[in-house]
Amino acid sequence: MASIYTCATEACIELQEWDQAAVYGQRVIDACRTHLSDANPLIGFYKWRVAKIQAGELNQPLAAKTKLQKAVDNLSIAYGSSHYVTIAAKELLESIINMS
């Protein structure tokens, strides 16, 4: 199911259907959790992607902040603090915190 939800997420992003992209992105996370631990980098990556949609396109910074905090923790463990994905997630989190 995760691969189907991933395709749906990508299609919604391409069509700029941001609400649905966030919904399907969350479904990817939920589907992955049935087989993977929360510490898995795939879950952290999708938390970051959904948070980017929430913060940027949906203007939901509080929801994005919560998801990003978890994503940064996960990505830091999985990839290290100097990996570009971790850095991008941290920068987005910092920008949301500075907007508050």
matplotlib code that plots the C-alpha trace (Angstrom):
import matplotlib.pyplot as plt

x = [0.0, 2.8, 3.9, 0.4, 0.2, 3.6, 2.4, -0.8, 1.3, 3.5, 0.5, -1.1, 2.1, 2.3, -1.3, -0.8, -3.5, -1.8, -4.5, -4.6, -0.8, -0.6, -3.3, -1.6, 1.8, 0.4, -1.0, 2.5, 3.8, 1.0, 1.5, 5.2, 4.7, 3.0, 6.3, 9.0, 9.9, 9.5, 13.3, 13.4, 14.8, 11.9, 9.4, 11.6, 11.8, 8.1, 7.5, 9.7, 7.9, 4.5, 5.7, 7.1, 3.6, 1.9, 4.3, 4.5, 1.4, -1.2, 0.0, -0.2, 3.0, 2.0, 1.2, 4.4, 6.5, 5.4, 6.1, 9.4, 10.7, 10.2, 11.6, 14.8, 15.3, 14.8, 16.9, 19.8, 20.0, 19.7, 21.9, 23.8, 23.5, 25.5, 23.4, 21.6, 18.2, 18.8, 20.0, 17.0, 14.6, 16.4, 16.3, 12.6, 12.0, 14.1, 12.1, 8.8, 10.1, 11.3, 7.8, 6.1]
y = [0.0, 2.4, 2.4, 3.2, 6.1, 7.3, 7.4, 9.2, 11.7, 12.4, 12.7, 15.2, 17.3, 17.3, 18.5, 21.0, 19.3, 20.1, 19.0, 15.6, 15.4, 15.9, 13.3, 10.7, 11.6, 10.8, 7.6, 6.6, 7.2, 5.2, 2.3, 2.3, 2.2, -1.2, -2.7, -0.2, 1.5, 5.2, 5.5, 4.3, 7.0, 6.5, 7.6, 10.6, 11.5, 11.4, 13.4, 16.0, 16.0, 16.3, 19.0, 20.9, 20.8, 21.8, 24.7, 26.0, 25.3, 24.8, 27.5, 25.1, 25.9, 24.4, 21.0, 21.2, 22.1, 19.0, 16.8, 18.4, 18.1, 14.3, 14.2, 16.1, 13.7, 10.7, 12.0, 13.0, 9.5, 7.9, 10.2, 12.4, 16.1, 17.1, 15.3, 17.6, 16.2, 16.7, 20.2, 21.1, 19.8, 21.8, 24.9, 24.6, 23.9, 27.0, 29.2, 28.0, 28.7, 32.2, 32.9, 32.1]
z = [0.0, 0.7, -2.9, -4.1, -1.6, -2.7, -6.4, -5.3, -3.3, -6.3, -8.6, -6.3, -6.0, -9.8, -10.1, -7.2, -5.2, -1.9, 0.5, -1.1, -1.3, 2.4, 3.0, 0.9, 2.3, 5.8, 4.5, 3.3, 6.8, 8.4, 5.9, 6.5, 10.3, 10.0, 8.9, 10.0, 13.2, 13.6, 13.5, 9.9, 7.5, 5.1, 7.7, 8.6, 4.9, 4.4, 7.6, 6.1, 2.7, 4.3, 6.6, 3.6, 2.0, 5.3, 5.9, 2.3, 0.3, 3.0, 5.4, 8.4, 10.3, 13.6, 12.1, 10.1, 13.1, 15.1, 12.1, 11.3, 14.9, 14.6, 11.1, 12.1, 15.0, 12.7, 9.9, 12.2, 13.5, 10.1, 8.0, 10.4, 11.1, 8.0, 5.4, 3.0, 3.8, 7.5, 6.9, 4.7, 7.4, 10.1, 8.0, 7.4, 11.1, 12.0, 9.6, 11.1, 14.6, 13.6, 12.1, 15.4]

ax = plt.figure().add_subplot(projection="3d")
ax.plot(x, y, z, "-o")
ax.set_aspect("equal")
plt.show()
